């Protein structure tokens, strides 16, 4: 029971990290490109790293993808 609670907490923490990475990436897109890209990337999350990479951002799309991969791994193993 304790391990399930720890796994749930870790999964929640990774989800918060993914959300923070997404909001950071959308904010960087809003500062760099047309405003509509940031608004659309907020509604359609897979567009954010794509447009972020095209805009010359590097660590934000990588952080977005890494946290998404950790979350998917956590869900798959739970």
C-alpha positions, -999 to +999 in steps of 0.1 A: +000+000+000+029+024+008+045+017-025+013+026-044+011+059-025+048+067-034+041+058-070+011+080-071+030+109-056+059+104-081+034+103-110+017+135-097+051+152-094+060+143-129+027+156-142+033+189-124+068+191-139+053+184-174+027+211-169+054+235-158+075+227-189+045+232-211+036+265-197+073+276-199+074+266-235+042+284-244+054+315-226+087+314-246+067+310-278+045+340-269+076+361-265+093+349-298+067+344-324+032+352-334+008+353-305-016+328-321+010+301-321+013+303-283-025+303-279-029+273-302+000+255-285-017+259-252-048+242-265-030+216-286+001+205-266+020+186-293+024+218-313+044+234-285+077+215-289+074+215-326+071+253-329+095+258-300+122+239-319+115+259-351+118+291-331+153+283-320+144+272-285+163+241-274+161+232-237+123+239-234+112+213-261+137+188-247+124+193-211+088+190-225+096+157-242+116+143-213+089+150-187+063+136-211+084+104-215+087+101-177+050+105-173+042+079-200+067+055-184+051+060-150+016+054-163+028+023-181+044+008-150+016+018-126 
